[in-house]
């Protein structure tokens, strides 16, 4: 398939990202194929964060002076922008420092005493279900929840390609309270067929927690249409700054959760005998907030919307098809995940037989090609493929066919260095 971006438009988009002109160790412009780890930032985002500190820095909701008012306005305007971006309401958006904190917020709140001092929302006899496809951030918090509360821990398994196997839906039993699933895998690239999983969860009254870190910057997203109950978001994977994430929670469910962090900004009243809390989302936003990063993320969302999420998706689909075809020409390379580019987001992990991923990455770095190597915070998923680690190339709206050609050329250099004559 063809990209919806003309060569001229792609050149213009790439010019918006200053780091893409950076020259690497080998003396050539760096080919950045590591967007699944962290996205690069357009100039407008970099300038927005700097401008906030220069002109509007103040404490949110803690003053009546001009700077406090401007900071508070940026803070709440950004909440509305993210809500609009995902099809939610502003009161359903909770600021966190990253997606990992958003997931942990739900897991810890479930095990805390209820808002009125009653029993936690989950305990012995209940079950939490996740999948083998998860990033550790959507796996380990649920294991720890089971350890704290004594609830059962179970998971959906995978088919040979690494897709969540719907034949294992029987793990979702009538006592299930939470089903935590990824929207798209950061290793296999597989886009999860989430509709039947969500239906199965809701049929037993379970809440669905969706990890969108590998989808929200690459696919059009309507969280209400998806019918997830909670979802996490990561600003730095969406062309925004680091240090900022968000939790979406269905309003009526957020209201049931007790806080898990306590301090300033989240209280309604405090005496020496008792504390009452703000309604959501403020109940979960204790302490000073990263307002500059939140504002920068709002500008990034504007940028993504202006380019068009559907166009970004089609561009990355076209490049994923080209990337899979290019990697297929490299002898000894095993691609992980579905063969069909239409079942993937724009990332491909692979194993180069006989060559450690770190060695592959180091040689590619000498060729000024940046990829990710390691277990990608997904050890159980790698174990499914019989591996401890892999190499991963991941795309963004600024990626090009030339980037992929340089990757394939670099992999031939790797092959010639380590497997000469084989």
C-alpha positions in Angstrom: 0.0 0.0 0.0 1.0 3.6 -0.5 1.6 6.2 2.2 -0.9 9.1 2.3 2.1 11.5 2.8 3.7 12.8 -0.3 7.5 13.0 -0.3 7.2 16.8 0.0 4.9 16.5 3.0 7.0 13.9 4.8 10.1 16.1 4.3 8.2 19.0 5.8 7.1 16.9 8.8 10.6 15.7 9.4 11.8 19.3 9.4 9.5 19.9 12.4 11.7 17.5 14.5 15.1 19.0 15.2 16.7 15.8 16.5 16.3 14.2 13.1 19.2 16.4 11.8 21.5 15.0 14.5 24.6 13.3 13.1 25.6 10.0 14.7 28.9 8.3 15.6 29.4 7.2 12.0 29.1 10.7 10.6 25.6 10.3 9.0 22.2 11.6 10.1 20.7 9.3 12.7 17.9 7.0 11.5 15.6 6.8 14.5 13.7 3.6 14.6 13.0 3.5 18.3 9.7 5.4 18.6 8.1 2.5 20.6 10.5 3.3 23.4 10.1 7.1 23.2 8.9 9.4 20.5 10.9 12.4 19.2 9.4 15.9 19.7 8.4 18.5 17.2 9.8 22.0 17.6 6.4 23.3 18.8 6.4 21.0 21.8 10.0 21.9 22.7 9.1 25.6 22.4 5.9 25.2 24.4 7.6 23.7 27.4 10.3 26.3 27.4 7.8 29.2 26.9 5.8 28.0 29.9 8.8 28.3 32.2 9.7 31.7 30.7 6.3 33.3 30.9 3.6 31.4 32.9 5.2 29.2 35.6 3.1 29.1 38.7 1.6 26.6 41.2 -1.7 25.0 39.9 -4.9 25.9 41.9 -2.8 27.4 44.7 -2.9 31.1 44.1 -4.9 34.1 42.8 -2.0 35.9 41.0 -1.6 36.0 37.3 1.0 33.2 37.0 -1.0 30.8 39.1 -4.1 31.5 37.1 -2.3 30.9 33.8 -0.7 27.7 35.0 -4.1 26.4 36.2 -5.7 27.3 32.9 -3.0 25.4 30.9 -3.4 22.5 33.3 -7.2 22.2 32.8 -7.1 23.1 29.1 -4.7 20.1 28.6 -7.1 17.8 30.5 -9.8 18.8 28.0 -7.6 18.3 25.0 -6.6 14.8 26.1 -10.2 13.9 26.9 -11.3 15.1 23.4 -8.4 13.3 21.8 -9.6 9.9 23.2 -13.3 10.6 23.2 -13.7 11.0 27.0 -14.9 13.7 29.4 -12.3 15.9 31.3 -13.4 14.7 34.7 -12.4 11.2 33.6 -8.7 12.2 33.0 -6.2 11.8 35.9 -2.7 13.2 35.5 0.1 10.8 36.5 3.8 10.9 35.9 3.7 8.1 33.3 1.6 5.2 32.2 3.2 2.9 34.7 2.0 5.1 37.5 -1.5 5.1 36.0 -1.7 1.3 36.1 -0.3 1.1 39.6 -2.8 3.8 40.7 -5.7 1.4 39.9 -3.9 -1.6 41.3 -3.1 0.1 44.6 -6.5 1.8 44.9 -8.2 -1.5 44.6 -6.4 -2.9 47.6 -6.8 0.2 49.8 -9.7 0.6 52.3 -12.8 2.0 50.7 -13.5 5.7 50.7 -15.7 5.4 53.8 -13.3 3.1 55.5 -14.9 -0.2 54.3 -13.3 -3.2 52.8 -11.0 -3.0 49.7 -12.7 -3.4 46.4 -10.8 -6.7 45.7 -9.8 -9.5 48.0 -9.6 -13.2 48.6 -12.0 -15.1 46.4 -11.7 -12.5 43.6 -9.6 -12.9 40.5 -7.5 -10.6 38.3 -6.7 -11.6 34.8 -4.0 -10.2 32.5 -2.2 -11.7 29.4 1.2 -13.0 28.4 1.4 -10.2 25.9 1.8 -7.5 28.5 4.6 -5.0 29.2 5.8 -5.6 32.7 3.9 -2.4 33.7 0.6 -4.1 33.0 1.7 -7.4 34.6 3.8 -6.9 37.7 1.3 -4.5 39.4 -1.4 -7.2 39.2 0.9 -9.9 40.5 1.7 -7.6 43.5 -2.0 -6.9 43.9 -2.6 -10.7 44.2 0.2 -10.9 46.8 -1.2 -8.1 48.9 -4.8 -9.2 48.8 -4.8 -12.9 48.3 -6.9 -12.7 45.2 -6.3 -15.1 42.3 -4.0 -14.2 39.5 -4.6 -15.7 36.0 -3.7 -14.8 32.4 -4.7 -15.2 28.8 -2.1 -17.0 26.7 -0.9 -16.5 23.2 -1.1 -18.2 19.8 2.2 -19.1 18.0 2.4 -15.7 16.3 2.1 -13.9 19.7 -1.5 -12.8 19.4 -3.7 -13.1 22.5 -5.4 -16.5 22.1 -9.1 -16.2 22.4 -9.3 -19.9 23.1 -8.0 -19.1 26.6 -10.8 -16.7 27.5 -12.0 -19.3 30.0 -9.4 -17.7 32.4 -12.1 -15.0 32.8 -14.3 -16.7 35.4 -17.4 -15.4 37.3 -15.2 -14.2 40.2 -13.0 -12.0 37.9 -12.8 -8.3 39.0 -10.1 -7.0 36.7 -9.0 -7.9 33.1 -5.9 -6.0 32.1 -4.9 -6.1 28.5 -2.7 -4.4 26.0 -4.2 -2.7 22.9 -1.0 -3.5 20.9 2.1 -5.4 21.9 5.4 -3.7 22.2 7.2 -6.9 21.0 4.9 -8.8 18.5 3.4 -5.5 17.3 0.0 -7.4 17.3 -3.1 -5.3 17.6 -5.3 -7.1 20.1 -8.7 -8.2 19.1 -10.1 -6.6 22.2 -13.8 -6.6 21.6 -14.4 -10.3 22.5 -12.1 -9.9 25.6 -14.0 -6.9 26.8 -17.3 -8.6 26.2 -16.2 -11.6 28.2 -15.0 -9.3 31.0 -18.1 -7.3 31.2 -20.3 -10.4 31.1 -19.0 -11.3 34.6 -19.0 -7.7 35.8 -15.2 -7.3 35.6 -13.5 -3.9 34.9 -11.2 -3.7 31.8 -7.9 -1.9 32.1 -6.4 -1.1 28.7 -2.7 -0.3 28.0 -2.7 2.1 25.0 1.0 3.0 25.1 1.7 1.4 21.7 -1.6 2.4 20.1 -2.5 5.9 21.2 0.1 7.7 19.1 -0.4 5.5 16.0 -4.2 4.7 15.7 -7.4 6.8 15.9 -8.7 6.0 19.4 -12.3 6.3 20.8 -12.1 5.0 24.3 -15.9 5.0 24.7 -16.5 3.0 21.6 -13.8 0.6 22.7 -15.7 0.3 26.0 -12.7 0.1 28.2 -13.3 1.0 31.9 -9.8 2.3 32.5 -6.9 3.1 30.2 -3.3 4.4 30.6 -1.5 6.9 28.3 2.1 8.0 28.0 2.9 11.5 26.9 6.5 10.8 25.8 5.2 8.1 23.3 2.8 10.6 21.8 5.3 13.3 20.7 5.0 14.9 24.1 7.5 15.4 27.0 8.7 12.8 29.4 7.5 12.7 32.9 3.8 12.9 32.2 1.1 10.3 31.7 -2.6 9.9 32.3 -5.2 7.5 33.5 -8.6 7.4 31.9 -11.4 6.0 34.2 -15.1 5.7 33.5 -16.5 8.4 35.8 -18.8 6.2 37.9 -15.9 3.7 38.5 -13.3 6.4 39.3 -15.7 7.6 42.0 -15.6 4.2 43.7 -11.8 4.2 44.0 -10.1 5.4 47.1 -6.9 7.5 46.8 -3.5 5.8 46.8 -1.4 8.9 47.2 -2.2 11.5 49.9 -1.1 15.1 50.5 -1.9 18.5 49.1 -4.4 19.3 46.4 -6.5 16.1 46.8 -8.2 16.9 50.1 -11.6 18.5 50.8 -11.0 19.0 54.5 -8.5 17.9 57.1 -8.8 17.8 60.9 -6.5 16.0 63.3 -9.1 13.2 63.5 -10.3 12.8 59.9 -9.6 13.7 56.2 -12.2 14.0 53.4 -11.2 13.9 49.8 -11.9 15.8 46.6 -14.0 14.2 44.0 -12.3 12.6 41.0 -10.0 13.4 39.2 -8.5 15.7 41.9 -8.7 12.9 44.5 -5.8 11.1 42.6 -3.6 14.2 41.9 -1.7 14.7 45.2 1.1 17.2 45.3 2.7 19.6 42.8 2.0 18.7 39.1 4.4 18.8 36.1 2.5 21.6 34.4 5.1 22.4 31.8 5.1 18.8 30.6 1.3 18.7 30.7 1.2 21.8 28.5 3.8 20.4 26.2 1.7 17.2 25.8 -1.4 19.3 24.9 0.6 21.0 22.1 1.8 17.5 20.9 -1.9 16.4 20.8 -2.7 19.4 18.7 0.1 18.5 16.4 -1.0 14.9 16.0 -4.6 16.0 15.4 -3.4 18.5 12.7 -1.5 15.8 10.9 -4.4 13.4 11.3 -4.4 10.2 13.3 -6.0 8.2 10.4 -3.3 9.4 8.0 -0.6 8.6 10.5 -2.0 5.1 10.8 -2.1 4.6 7.1 1.5 6.0 6.7 2.8 3.6 9.3 0.9 0.7 7.8 2.5 1.3 4.5 5.9 1.5 6.1 5.3 -1.7 8.2 4.5 -3.5 5.0 7.8 -2.2 3.4 9.7 -3.0 6.6 8.5 -6.6 6.8 9.4 -7.1 3.1 12.9 -5.6 3.7 13.6 -7.8 6.7 12.5 -10.9 4.8 15.5 -10.4 2.5 18.0 -10.7 5.4 19.2 -14.3 5.7 19.0 -15.8 9.2 16.6 -13.2 10.6 13.4 -14.3 12.3 10.6 -11.8 12.6 8.4 -12.1 15.7 4.6 -11.5 15.5 2.0 -11.7 12.8 3.0 -11.9 9.1 0.2 -9.6 8.0 1.1 -5.9 8.4 -2.6 -5.1 8.8 -2.6 -6.9 12.1 0.3 -4.8 13.5 1.2 -1.4 14.7 4.4 0.0 13.2 7.0 -2.0 15.0 8.8 -5.3 14.2 10.9 -7.2 16.7 13.3 -9.8 15.3 16.0 -12.4 16.3 19.2 -12.6 14.3 20.3 -16.3 14.6 23.6 -16.6 16.3 24.0 -12.9 17.1 23.3 -11.3 20.4 20.8 -8.4 20.1 23.2 -6.1 21.9 25.8 -6.8 19.2 23.3 -6.1 16.5 22.4 -2.8 18.1 26.0 -1.8 18.5 26.9 -2.4 14.9 23.8 -0.6 13.7 24.7 2.3 15.9 28.1 2.5 14.1 26.0 2.8 10.9 23.9 5.6 12.6 20.8 3.4 12.8 19.0 3.5 16.2 16.9 0.6 17.2 15.9 -1.0 20.6 17.6 -4.2 21.9 16.8 -6.2 25.0 13.7 -7.8 26.5 11.6 -4.6 26.0 10.2 -5.0 29.6 8.3 -8.1 28.3 10.1 -11.2 29.5 7.1 -13.6 29.5 6.4 -12.7 25.9 10.0 -13.3 24.9 9.8 -16.7 26.7 6.8 -17.5 24.5 9.2 -17.2 21.5 12.0 -19.1 23.2 14.1 -16.0 23.6 15.5 -13.8 26.4 15.9 -10.7 24.2 15.3 -9.4 20.6 16.0 -6.4 18.4 13.1 -4.0 17.6 12.6 -1.4 14.9 9.7 0.9 15.4 8.2 3.6 13.3 6.6 7.0 13.7 4.9 9.6 11.5 8.3 10.9 10.4 9.7 7.5 9.4 10.5 6.9 5.7 11.4 4.2 3.2 15.0 5.5 3.2 15.1 4.8 7.0 14.1 1.2 6.4 16.6 0.8 3.5 19.4 2.0 5.8 18.3 -0.5 8.5 18.3 -3.4 6.0 21.7 -2.2 4.7 23.0 -2.0 8.3 21.7 -5.5 9.0 23.7 -6.8 6.1 26.8 -5.2 7.7 25.9 -7.0 10.9 25.6 -10.3 9.0 28.9 -9.8 7.2 30.7 -9.0 10.5 29.4 -11.9 12.6 28.4 -14.5 10.0 30.9 -14.1 7.3 30.8 -17.1 5.0 27.5 -18.5 6.5 
